[in-house]
């Protein structure tokens, strides 16, 4: 493939510039990227990244202009063989992003017992509450970590709005409107997955390294631990706000209802219609829960999609969650109210949040955590005693949490380097990046591991031939691959 159409020469600077783009319509990993090679005498600058963003640049000095030209030709040739083609910069634009419209209004219900509230600075969708920390991500790209008592402990800064935060065993991931999914398990966010730019991402979930993506067209896509496309299906409706994944299935909610697909082949196993568009989903081991625009929360069996119970709210349901095994069911509507139901459908209480409508929620250890339309992460005391007191007008004093002084930790490709001797003292597991066709793979070098198995490893720091020291390498739940966890250093 010729690249002369994309090459320009500047007489003033004696530069030669070759600009290429990759546009794959299938899959997830490499779509809609650019690669620019700029030679100025004996200096060669490579700039690359996703279209619509500045990208990353590196400059290398060569002994002569001829050496630089040869290196440039080699790099262009490599990219062309991988599917890149000449293009004109600025023609293709940054990926489209859809955000849920804010139609929240004030609740007329009694005030909920809010223990503490943290204003993140922008409308917030992402939430995860683990054993030690609560995570909140907002439309400004900020991800904060807080203790369960509301003390801020960290701040990440992602390039675009955070759609959702999901946990996969020991791993925490943030889905971002730039089309990437970031691993937040280390000091610096690392790119774990990249979603094709033609997918208008609505929601994400992940199980044992397999990512499920629901989109604006009502479709569902799955991507494996190597960030390789598995399957894509078009649902019966549009606006797929719900996706939940487990070992046996992918549960997808859209404007027509909820469907279950087999996790491996993507076959539709059942479909259940709902009253109203599905706006959010939750799952327990044997059931999935779907909140709808007509105020219903559906409780469906995973094995056949049959309706176990329904829970009626007074307005459109933005989010839902349950206590363990679905003993209690919680919901948040677009009138800034939260509800609690018994498993059989009996409404136990309805209270106002005081800080907007709950876009997402999670229950843990007697507390209900909400992220809201005004950007708050709020912690509610959901105990019976606290709720009864709140209904009687007796509220706890709400602590307003501040995050002054926390700098954003942004994604990067720089790694701390260690020598072999230092690696022995530091401990950890040694892995190596190898080139297999057009893909880079990671395999374990340290003894005691199967070198034939691939390792799930951040995409943005892979360099063929390089070796790395990883804090931990753990076997996946299915046993078919390994997963890197914790800090990563490059071996000298």
PATIBA-508115 format. One record per residue (C-alpha): x, y, z negated; residue in three letters; residue number from 1. Coordinates in Angstrom, 2 decimals. Example, Ala and Ser with C-alpha at 12.3 -4.5 7.8 and 13.67 -1.06 7.14 Angstrom:
BEGIN
((12.30, -4.50, -7.80), ALA, 1)
((13.67, -1.06, -7.14), SER, 2)
END
This chain:
BEGIN
((0.00, 0.00, 0.00), UNK, 1)
((1.48, 3.37, 1.00), UNK, 2)
((1.80, 6.11, -1.61), UNK, 3)
((2.86, 8.95, 0.67), UNK, 4)
((-0.61, 10.55, 0.62), UNK, 5)
((-0.24, 11.19, -3.11), UNK, 6)
((3.35, 12.47, -2.98), UNK, 7)
((4.18, 16.19, -2.88), UNK, 8)
((7.52, 18.02, -2.75), UNK, 9)
((8.16, 21.35, -4.46), UNK, 10)
((11.04, 23.19, -2.80), UNK, 11)
((11.41, 25.59, -5.72), UNK, 12)
((11.95, 22.81, -8.25), UNK, 13)
((13.08, 20.02, -5.86), UNK, 14)
((10.43, 17.79, -7.40), UNK, 15)
((8.80, 14.73, -5.96), UNK, 16)
((5.49, 13.80, -7.58), UNK, 17)
((3.54, 10.59, -7.06), UNK, 18)
((0.11, 10.45, -8.68), UNK, 19)
((-1.81, 7.16, -8.91), UNK, 20)
((-5.08, 6.04, -10.47), UNK, 21)
((-6.54, 2.68, -11.41), UNK, 22)
((-10.30, 2.21, -11.14), UNK, 23)
((-11.60, -1.27, -11.89), UNK, 24)
((-15.34, -1.79, -11.99), UNK, 25)
((-15.16, -5.04, -13.94), UNK, 26)
((-13.57, -5.73, -17.28), UNK, 27)
((-12.41, -3.49, -20.01), UNK, 28)
((-8.69, -3.13, -20.24), UNK, 29)
((-7.21, -0.99, -17.50), UNK, 30)
((-10.06, 0.93, -15.88), UNK, 31)
((-9.85, 4.62, -15.03), UNK, 32)
((-6.25, 5.41, -15.91), UNK, 33)
((-3.65, 7.57, -14.22), UNK, 34)
((0.09, 7.19, -13.74), UNK, 35)
((2.29, 10.06, -12.53), UNK, 36)
((5.96, 9.78, -11.53), UNK, 37)
((7.75, 13.14, -11.31), UNK, 38)
((11.37, 13.28, -10.12), UNK, 39)
((13.41, 16.48, -10.42), UNK, 40)
((16.98, 15.78, -9.36), UNK, 41)
((18.44, 13.14, -11.69), UNK, 42)
((15.56, 13.49, -14.17), UNK, 43)
((12.48, 11.25, -14.07), UNK, 44)
((9.28, 11.99, -16.04), UNK, 45)
((6.53, 9.38, -16.38), UNK, 46)
((3.11, 10.57, -17.56), UNK, 47)
((0.29, 8.11, -18.10), UNK, 48)
((-3.03, 7.77, -19.90), UNK, 49)
((-6.79, 7.80, -19.43), UNK, 50)
((-8.23, 10.09, -16.78), UNK, 51)
((-9.46, 13.37, -18.24), UNK, 52)
((-6.86, 13.40, -21.03), UNK, 53)
((-3.31, 14.85, -21.11), UNK, 54)
((-1.75, 11.43, -21.55), UNK, 55)
((1.70, 10.59, -22.85), UNK, 56)
((4.97, 11.58, -21.18), UNK, 57)
((8.55, 10.35, -21.37), UNK, 58)
((11.59, 11.72, -19.53), UNK, 59)
((14.74, 9.76, -18.62), UNK, 60)
((18.02, 11.16, -17.27), UNK, 61)
((19.85, 9.09, -14.61), UNK, 62)
((23.48, 9.32, -13.39), UNK, 63)
((22.40, 10.73, -10.01), UNK, 64)
((19.30, 11.82, -8.05), UNK, 65)
((19.63, 8.64, -5.98), UNK, 66)
((19.42, 6.48, -9.12), UNK, 67)
((16.39, 8.47, -10.30), UNK, 68)
((14.71, 8.07, -6.89), UNK, 69)
((15.30, 4.31, -6.94), UNK, 70)
((13.82, 4.04, -10.43), UNK, 71)
((10.82, 6.12, -9.35), UNK, 72)
((10.19, 3.89, -6.34), UNK, 73)
((10.40, 0.79, -8.52), UNK, 74)
((7.89, 2.14, -11.06), UNK, 75)
((5.46, 3.23, -8.35), UNK, 76)
((5.74, -0.17, -6.68), UNK, 77)
((5.00, -1.96, -9.95), UNK, 78)
((1.85, 0.08, -10.49), UNK, 79)
((0.64, -0.35, -6.92), UNK, 80)
((0.99, -4.13, -7.28), UNK, 81)
((-1.22, -3.91, -10.38), UNK, 82)
((-3.98, -2.17, -8.45), UNK, 83)
((-3.14, 1.52, -8.83), UNK, 84)
((-3.76, 3.64, -5.71), UNK, 85)
((-2.93, 7.18, -4.54), UNK, 86)
((-5.42, 9.77, -5.74), UNK, 87)
((-5.89, 13.50, -6.19), UNK, 88)
((-5.60, 14.75, -9.75), UNK, 89)
((-8.82, 16.22, -11.17), UNK, 90)
((-11.30, 14.53, -8.85), UNK, 91)
((-12.39, 11.87, -11.32), UNK, 92)
((-13.58, 13.30, -14.61), UNK, 93)
((-13.43, 12.13, -18.21), UNK, 94)
((-15.91, 9.41, -19.17), UNK, 95)
((-19.48, 10.44, -20.00), UNK, 96)
((-20.50, 10.27, -23.64), UNK, 97)
((-24.02, 9.90, -25.01), UNK, 98)
((-24.79, 10.77, -28.60), UNK, 99)
((-28.03, 10.12, -30.41), UNK, 100)
((-30.19, 13.25, -30.41), UNK, 101)
((-30.57, 14.90, -33.82), UNK, 102)
((-34.30, 15.21, -34.51), UNK, 103)
((-34.10, 15.15, -38.27), UNK, 104)
((-36.53, 17.03, -40.50), UNK, 105)
((-36.77, 17.51, -44.23), UNK, 106)
((-38.34, 14.78, -46.35), UNK, 107)
((-41.40, 15.48, -48.45), UNK, 108)
((-40.55, 12.62, -50.83), UNK, 109)
((-38.95, 12.90, -54.27), UNK, 110)
((-35.18, 13.34, -54.30), UNK, 111)
((-33.02, 10.21, -54.36), UNK, 112)
((-30.47, 9.76, -57.19), UNK, 113)
((-27.33, 10.82, -55.29), UNK, 114)
((-24.20, 10.18, -57.36), UNK, 115)
((-21.79, 11.95, -55.02), UNK, 116)
((-21.72, 13.49, -51.59), UNK, 117)
((-18.86, 14.18, -49.20), UNK, 118)
((-19.37, 16.52, -46.24), UNK, 119)
((-17.14, 15.27, -43.45), UNK, 120)
((-17.56, 18.32, -41.24), UNK, 121)
((-19.68, 16.95, -38.37), UNK, 122)
((-22.63, 14.62, -37.78), UNK, 123)
((-21.55, 11.13, -38.83), UNK, 124)
((-22.37, 7.70, -37.41), UNK, 125)
((-19.60, 5.42, -38.63), UNK, 126)
((-19.64, 3.77, -42.04), UNK, 127)
((-18.12, 0.74, -43.67), UNK, 128)
((-17.94, -0.01, -47.39), UNK, 129)
((-15.39, -2.61, -48.42), UNK, 130)
((-14.10, -3.93, -51.72), UNK, 131)
((-11.93, -0.88, -52.40), UNK, 132)
((-12.92, 1.92, -50.03), UNK, 133)
((-15.78, 3.54, -48.18), UNK, 134)
((-15.03, 4.70, -44.63), UNK, 135)
((-16.84, 7.46, -42.76), UNK, 136)
((-16.31, 8.59, -39.16), UNK, 137)
((-17.85, 11.65, -37.52), UNK, 138)
((-18.36, 13.29, -34.11), UNK, 139)
((-15.25, 15.45, -34.61), UNK, 140)
((-13.10, 12.31, -34.55), UNK, 141)
((-12.32, 12.39, -38.27), UNK, 142)
((-12.25, 9.16, -40.26), UNK, 143)
((-11.98, 9.53, -44.04), UNK, 144)
((-11.44, 6.87, -46.68), UNK, 145)
((-12.86, 7.30, -50.17), UNK, 146)
((-13.02, 5.24, -53.32), UNK, 147)
((-16.41, 3.98, -54.46), UNK, 148)
((-16.43, 6.83, -56.95), UNK, 149)
((-15.98, 9.44, -54.24), UNK, 150)
((-12.27, 10.29, -54.29), UNK, 151)
((-10.77, 10.96, -50.85), UNK, 152)
((-7.74, 8.74, -50.20), UNK, 153)
((-6.94, 9.25, -46.52), UNK, 154)
((-7.80, 10.88, -43.21), UNK, 155)
((-7.33, 9.72, -39.62), UNK, 156)
((-7.83, 11.95, -36.59), UNK, 157)
((-9.04, 10.18, -33.43), UNK, 158)
((-9.17, 11.87, -30.00), UNK, 159)
((-12.98, 11.99, -29.75), UNK, 160)
((-16.16, 11.33, -31.72), UNK, 161)
((-16.36, 8.14, -33.79), UNK, 162)
((-19.31, 5.99, -32.80), UNK, 163)
((-19.04, 3.35, -35.50), UNK, 164)
((-16.72, 1.64, -37.97), UNK, 165)
((-16.75, -2.14, -38.16), UNK, 166)
((-14.94, -4.73, -40.21), UNK, 167)
((-13.68, -8.08, -38.96), UNK, 168)
((-12.39, -10.07, -41.91), UNK, 169)
((-9.26, -8.16, -43.01), UNK, 170)
((-9.34, -5.70, -40.09), UNK, 171)
((-11.05, -2.30, -39.85), UNK, 172)
((-11.83, -0.83, -36.43), UNK, 173)
((-13.23, 2.53, -35.30), UNK, 174)
((-15.04, 2.82, -31.99), UNK, 175)
((-14.27, 6.16, -30.35), UNK, 176)
((-15.98, 8.16, -27.61), UNK, 177)
((-12.73, 8.13, -25.62), UNK, 178)
((-13.53, 4.51, -24.78), UNK, 179)
((-10.99, 2.98, -27.12), UNK, 180)
((-11.37, 0.95, -30.30), UNK, 181)
((-8.68, 1.75, -32.87), UNK, 182)
((-7.23, -0.58, -35.49), UNK, 183)
((-7.09, 1.37, -38.77), UNK, 184)
((-5.22, -1.28, -40.72), UNK, 185)
((-1.89, 0.56, -40.79), UNK, 186)
((-0.58, 4.02, -41.49), UNK, 187)
((-1.21, 5.11, -37.89), UNK, 188)
((-4.27, 4.23, -35.73), UNK, 189)
((-3.37, 1.79, -32.95), UNK, 190)
((-5.33, 0.97, -29.79), UNK, 191)
((-6.87, -2.50, -30.06), UNK, 192)
((-9.39, -2.42, -27.19), UNK, 193)
((-10.24, -0.22, -24.21), UNK, 194)
((-13.73, -0.17, -22.70), UNK, 195)
((-14.29, 0.38, -18.97), UNK, 196)
((-15.12, 4.02, -18.25), UNK, 197)
((-18.33, 3.08, -16.42), UNK, 198)
((-19.77, 1.77, -19.71), UNK, 199)
((-21.65, 4.46, -21.67), UNK, 200)
((-20.92, 3.06, -25.14), UNK, 201)
((-23.74, 3.21, -27.66), UNK, 202)
((-22.63, 0.77, -30.35), UNK, 203)
((-19.98, -1.83, -31.17), UNK, 204)
((-19.58, -4.89, -33.34), UNK, 205)
((-16.82, -7.47, -33.65), UNK, 206)
((-16.42, -11.03, -34.89), UNK, 207)
((-13.15, -12.98, -35.02), UNK, 208)
((-11.52, -10.66, -32.51), UNK, 209)
((-14.38, -10.74, -29.97), UNK, 210)
((-15.85, -7.29, -29.38), UNK, 211)
((-19.50, -6.72, -28.45), UNK, 212)
((-20.43, -3.47, -26.69), UNK, 213)
((-24.00, -2.24, -26.16), UNK, 214)
((-24.52, 0.60, -23.71), UNK, 215)
((-26.82, 3.33, -22.45), UNK, 216)
((-28.09, 1.22, -19.56), UNK, 217)
((-29.30, -1.49, -21.93), UNK, 218)
((-26.42, -3.79, -21.08), UNK, 219)
((-24.23, -5.89, -23.34), UNK, 220)
((-20.55, -6.72, -22.76), UNK, 221)
((-18.10, -8.86, -24.69), UNK, 222)
((-14.32, -8.55, -24.73), UNK, 223)
((-11.93, -11.09, -26.23), UNK, 224)
((-8.96, -10.65, -28.60), UNK, 225)
((-6.63, -9.96, -25.66), UNK, 226)
((-8.89, -7.11, -24.53), UNK, 227)
((-10.00, -9.15, -21.55), UNK, 228)
((-13.53, -9.07, -20.19), UNK, 229)
((-15.62, -12.12, -21.11), UNK, 230)
((-19.13, -11.47, -19.83), UNK, 231)
((-21.67, -8.71, -19.22), UNK, 232)
((-25.45, -8.96, -19.13), UNK, 233)
((-28.18, -6.46, -18.27), UNK, 234)
((-30.85, -6.45, -20.96), UNK, 235)
((-34.58, -6.13, -20.35), UNK, 236)
((-34.59, -2.51, -21.55), UNK, 237)
((-32.39, 0.58, -21.78), UNK, 238)
((-30.54, 2.45, -24.57), UNK, 239)
((-28.87, -0.45, -26.35), UNK, 240)
((-28.27, 0.97, -29.82), UNK, 241)
((-28.03, -2.42, -31.56), UNK, 242)
((-25.34, -5.07, -31.27), UNK, 243)
((-24.41, -7.63, -33.92), UNK, 244)
((-22.02, -10.54, -33.45), UNK, 245)
((-21.37, -13.80, -35.26), UNK, 246)
((-19.75, -17.11, -34.40), UNK, 247)
((-22.76, -18.44, -32.51), UNK, 248)
((-24.37, -15.42, -30.90), UNK, 249)
((-24.53, -11.78, -29.87), UNK, 250)
((-27.73, -9.99, -30.93), UNK, 251)
((-28.70, -7.07, -28.73), UNK, 252)
((-31.43, -4.48, -29.35), UNK, 253)
((-32.68, -1.98, -26.75), UNK, 254)
((-35.88, -0.18, -25.68), UNK, 255)
((-37.82, -3.42, -25.22), UNK, 256)
((-36.79, -5.45, -28.24), UNK, 257)
((-34.06, -7.83, -29.40), UNK, 258)
((-32.35, -10.68, -27.54), UNK, 259)
((-29.81, -13.29, -28.53), UNK, 260)
((-27.02, -14.38, -26.18), UNK, 261)
((-24.60, -17.25, -26.64), UNK, 262)
((-21.28, -15.87, -27.83), UNK, 263)
((-19.18, -17.78, -25.29), UNK, 264)
((-21.11, -17.90, -22.03), UNK, 265)
((-23.58, -15.05, -22.48), UNK, 266)
((-26.71, -17.12, -21.79), UNK, 267)
((-29.91, -15.54, -23.11), UNK, 268)
((-31.25, -17.86, -25.84), UNK, 269)
((-34.33, -15.89, -26.92), UNK, 270)
((-35.98, -12.50, -26.63), UNK, 271)
((-38.42, -10.83, -29.05), UNK, 272)
((-40.44, -7.73, -28.15), UNK, 273)
((-40.75, -4.91, -30.69), UNK, 274)
((-43.07, -1.94, -31.18), UNK, 275)
((-40.82, 0.95, -30.25), UNK, 276)
((-37.20, 1.25, -29.13), UNK, 277)
((-34.62, -0.49, -31.29), UNK, 278)
((-32.40, 2.22, -32.82), UNK, 279)
((-30.24, 0.24, -35.22), UNK, 280)
((-29.50, -3.30, -36.30), UNK, 281)
((-28.24, -5.22, -39.31), UNK, 282)
((-27.44, -8.89, -39.86), UNK, 283)
((-27.29, -11.45, -42.62), UNK, 284)
((-26.08, -15.06, -42.19), UNK, 285)
((-29.42, -16.40, -40.91), UNK, 286)
((-31.34, -13.29, -39.86), UNK, 287)
((-31.07, -10.03, -37.94), UNK, 288)
((-32.89, -6.79, -38.76), UNK, 289)
((-33.92, -4.18, -36.18), UNK, 290)
((-35.20, -0.67, -36.93), UNK, 291)
((-37.42, 0.93, -34.27), UNK, 292)
((-38.61, 4.33, -33.08), UNK, 293)
((-42.17, 3.56, -34.22), UNK, 294)
((-41.19, 3.15, -37.85), UNK, 295)
((-40.89, -0.62, -38.08), UNK, 296)
((-38.02, -2.75, -39.34), UNK, 297)
((-38.20, -6.28, -37.91), UNK, 298)
((-36.73, -9.29, -39.72), UNK, 299)
((-35.95, -12.02, -37.17), UNK, 300)
((-34.57, -15.53, -37.48), UNK, 301)
((-31.30, -15.94, -35.65), UNK, 302)
((-32.03, -19.45, -34.43), UNK, 303)
((-35.27, -18.73, -32.55), UNK, 304)
((-36.07, -15.00, -32.79), UNK, 305)
((-39.30, -15.52, -34.71), UNK, 306)
((-40.51, -12.70, -36.95), UNK, 307)
((-40.11, -13.42, -40.67), UNK, 308)
((-41.45, -10.06, -41.90), UNK, 309)
((-41.96, -6.43, -40.86), UNK, 310)
((-41.40, -3.30, -42.94), UNK, 311)
((-43.34, -0.09, -42.18), UNK, 312)
((-41.81, 3.34, -42.60), UNK, 313)
((-43.57, 6.65, -42.01), UNK, 314)
((-41.33, 7.82, -39.15), UNK, 315)
((-38.76, 6.56, -36.63), UNK, 316)
((-36.12, 4.36, -38.25), UNK, 317)
((-32.58, 5.57, -37.62), UNK, 318)
((-30.86, 2.87, -39.68), UNK, 319)
((-31.40, -0.16, -41.89), UNK, 320)
((-29.47, -2.45, -44.24), UNK, 321)
((-30.10, -5.13, -46.84), UNK, 322)
((-28.83, -6.36, -50.15), UNK, 323)
((-27.12, -9.78, -49.98), UNK, 324)
((-29.31, -12.40, -48.27), UNK, 325)
((-32.02, -9.84, -47.58), UNK, 326)
((-33.51, -9.73, -51.07), UNK, 327)
((-34.10, -6.00, -50.60), UNK, 328)
((-34.41, -4.19, -47.27), UNK, 329)
((-33.45, -0.52, -46.91), UNK, 330)
((-34.27, 1.91, -44.11), UNK, 331)
((-33.61, 5.54, -43.24), UNK, 332)
((-36.01, 7.58, -41.08), UNK, 333)
((-35.64, 10.75, -39.05), UNK, 334)
((-37.41, 12.79, -41.77), UNK, 335)
((-34.44, 12.42, -44.15), UNK, 336)
((-36.13, 9.72, -46.23), UNK, 337)
((-34.80, 6.37, -47.41), UNK, 338)
((-36.97, 3.36, -48.23), UNK, 339)
((-36.62, 0.14, -50.17), UNK, 340)
((-38.79, -2.92, -49.50), UNK, 341)
((-39.10, -6.31, -51.14), UNK, 342)
((-38.33, -9.25, -48.86), UNK, 343)
((-42.04, -9.92, -48.25), UNK, 344)
((-42.65, -6.41, -46.88), UNK, 345)
((-43.87, -4.65, -50.01), UNK, 346)
((-42.68, -1.03, -50.11), UNK, 347)
((-40.98, -0.43, -53.46), UNK, 348)
((-39.98, 3.22, -53.05), UNK, 349)
((-39.40, 6.14, -50.69), UNK, 350)
((-37.07, 9.02, -51.59), UNK, 351)
((-35.48, 12.01, -49.83), UNK, 352)
((-31.73, 12.07, -49.18), UNK, 353)
((-31.30, 15.83, -49.60), UNK, 354)
((-28.54, 15.76, -46.94), UNK, 355)
((-30.15, 14.81, -43.64), UNK, 356)
((-31.30, 11.62, -41.98), UNK, 357)
((-29.25, 8.45, -42.34), UNK, 358)
((-27.68, 7.54, -38.99), UNK, 359)
((-26.08, 4.49, -40.62), UNK, 360)
((-26.15, 2.85, -44.04), UNK, 361)
((-24.72, 0.02, -46.11), UNK, 362)
((-25.64, -1.44, -49.50), UNK, 363)
((-23.00, -2.65, -51.92), UNK, 364)
((-23.04, -3.49, -55.65), UNK, 365)
((-26.23, -1.65, -56.53), UNK, 366)
((-25.43, 1.44, -54.46), UNK, 367)
((-26.69, 2.57, -51.08), UNK, 368)
((-24.17, 4.48, -48.92), UNK, 369)
((-25.47, 6.73, -46.13), UNK, 370)
((-23.86, 8.74, -43.33), UNK, 371)
((-26.16, 11.48, -42.14), UNK, 372)
((-27.06, 14.00, -39.48), UNK, 373)
((-25.41, 16.82, -41.43), UNK, 374)
((-22.15, 14.86, -41.64), UNK, 375)
((-22.43, 13.72, -45.24), UNK, 376)
((-21.37, 10.43, -46.76), UNK, 377)
((-23.73, 10.07, -49.70), UNK, 378)
((-23.67, 7.45, -52.45), UNK, 379)
((-27.10, 6.67, -53.98), UNK, 380)
((-27.72, 4.76, -57.18), UNK, 381)
((-30.21, 2.14, -55.96), UNK, 382)
((-30.78, 0.49, -59.34), UNK, 383)
((-34.36, 0.21, -60.55), UNK, 384)
((-33.66, 2.42, -63.57), UNK, 385)
((-32.14, 5.23, -61.50), UNK, 386)
((-34.94, 5.12, -58.93), UNK, 387)
((-37.68, 5.25, -61.56), UNK, 388)
((-35.95, 8.19, -63.22), UNK, 389)
((-35.68, 9.97, -59.85), UNK, 390)
((-39.36, 9.43, -59.15), UNK, 391)
((-40.02, 11.13, -62.48), UNK, 392)
((-37.80, 14.07, -61.55), UNK, 393)
((-34.76, 13.04, -63.64), UNK, 394)
((-31.72, 13.09, -61.37), UNK, 395)
((-28.01, 12.58, -61.97), UNK, 396)
((-25.71, 15.51, -61.35), UNK, 397)
((-24.42, 15.08, -57.80), UNK, 398)
((-20.67, 15.48, -57.42), UNK, 399)
((-19.62, 17.40, -54.28), UNK, 400)
((-16.45, 15.75, -53.05), UNK, 401)
((-13.78, 17.84, -51.30), UNK, 402)
((-10.96, 16.78, -48.98), UNK, 403)
((-8.69, 19.81, -49.13), UNK, 404)
((-5.07, 19.22, -48.18), UNK, 405)
((-5.50, 16.01, -46.20), UNK, 406)
((-3.77, 16.18, -42.82), UNK, 407)
((-5.08, 14.15, -39.89), UNK, 408)
((-3.04, 11.05, -39.10), UNK, 409)
((-3.35, 10.73, -35.32), UNK, 410)
((-2.70, 7.76, -33.02), UNK, 411)
((0.85, 7.38, -31.77), UNK, 412)
((3.21, 4.95, -30.12), UNK, 413)
((6.30, 5.73, -32.17), UNK, 414)
((7.49, 2.90, -34.40), UNK, 415)
((9.97, 2.73, -37.24), UNK, 416)
((12.97, 0.66, -36.21), UNK, 417)
((14.80, -1.94, -38.31), UNK, 418)
((17.90, -4.04, -37.73), UNK, 419)
((17.90, -7.83, -37.93), UNK, 420)
((19.61, -7.67, -41.33), UNK, 421)
((17.03, -5.21, -42.63), UNK, 422)
((14.24, -7.41, -41.30), UNK, 423)
((15.53, -10.37, -43.31), UNK, 424)
((15.42, -8.29, -46.48), UNK, 425)
((12.04, -6.75, -45.68), UNK, 426)
((10.29, -10.01, -44.90), UNK, 427)
((7.43, -10.32, -42.45), UNK, 428)
((6.93, -12.16, -39.17), UNK, 429)
((8.90, -11.60, -35.97), UNK, 430)
((6.97, -11.44, -32.69), UNK, 431)
((8.01, -10.78, -29.09), UNK, 432)
((6.35, -9.04, -26.14), UNK, 433)
((6.54, -11.00, -22.88), UNK, 434)
((5.36, -10.20, -19.36), UNK, 435)
((2.90, -12.64, -17.79), UNK, 436)
((1.95, -11.44, -14.33), UNK, 437)
((0.34, -8.00, -14.71), UNK, 438)
((-0.30, -8.50, -18.43), UNK, 439)
((1.87, -8.18, -21.50), UNK, 440)
((1.42, -10.84, -24.18), UNK, 441)
((2.67, -11.25, -27.73), UNK, 442)
((3.98, -14.52, -29.14), UNK, 443)
((5.43, -15.42, -32.53), UNK, 444)
((9.18, -15.98, -32.76), UNK, 445)
((9.45, -16.81, -36.48), UNK, 446)
((9.51, -20.45, -37.51), UNK, 447)
((6.34, -22.14, -38.71), UNK, 448)
((4.05, -20.75, -35.99), UNK, 449)
((2.91, -22.13, -32.65), UNK, 450)
((4.84, -20.12, -30.00), UNK, 451)
((2.27, -21.07, -27.35), UNK, 452)
((-0.50, -19.15, -29.06), UNK, 453)
((-1.06, -15.51, -28.23), UNK, 454)
((-1.16, -12.82, -30.88), UNK, 455)
((-3.75, -10.06, -31.08), UNK, 456)
((-1.56, -6.98, -31.21), UNK, 457)
((-2.02, -3.23, -30.50), UNK, 458)
((-2.08, -2.44, -26.78), UNK, 459)
((-0.37, 0.93, -26.86), UNK, 460)
((2.98, -0.18, -28.31), UNK, 461)
((3.68, -3.26, -26.18), UNK, 462)
((7.00, -3.13, -24.32), UNK, 463)
((8.08, -6.23, -22.37), UNK, 464)
((11.16, -7.79, -23.92), UNK, 465)
((10.80, -5.93, -27.21), UNK, 466)
((10.63, -7.68, -30.57), UNK, 467)
((8.67, -6.48, -33.57), UNK, 468)
((8.43, -7.14, -37.28), UNK, 469)
((4.83, -7.50, -38.47), UNK, 470)
((3.76, -7.50, -42.11), UNK, 471)
((1.49, -10.53, -41.56), UNK, 472)
((0.37, -12.82, -38.76), UNK, 473)
((-2.82, -14.71, -39.61), UNK, 474)
((-4.64, -17.47, -37.79), UNK, 475)
((-7.99, -16.49, -36.28), UNK, 476)
((-11.19, -17.98, -37.64), UNK, 477)
((-11.54, -20.27, -34.64), UNK, 478)
((-7.87, -21.22, -34.81), UNK, 479)
((-7.18, -20.45, -31.17), UNK, 480)
((-4.89, -17.43, -31.62), UNK, 481)
((-3.05, -15.31, -34.17), UNK, 482)
((-3.81, -11.78, -35.36), UNK, 483)
((-1.22, -9.20, -36.44), UNK, 484)
((-2.04, -7.35, -39.65), UNK, 485)
((-0.44, -4.42, -41.46), UNK, 486)
((2.57, -2.28, -40.64), UNK, 487)
((4.55, -2.96, -37.46), UNK, 488)
((8.22, -2.09, -36.92), UNK, 489)
((10.40, -2.49, -33.88), UNK, 490)
((13.48, -4.63, -34.14), UNK, 491)
((16.75, -3.19, -32.84), UNK, 492)
END
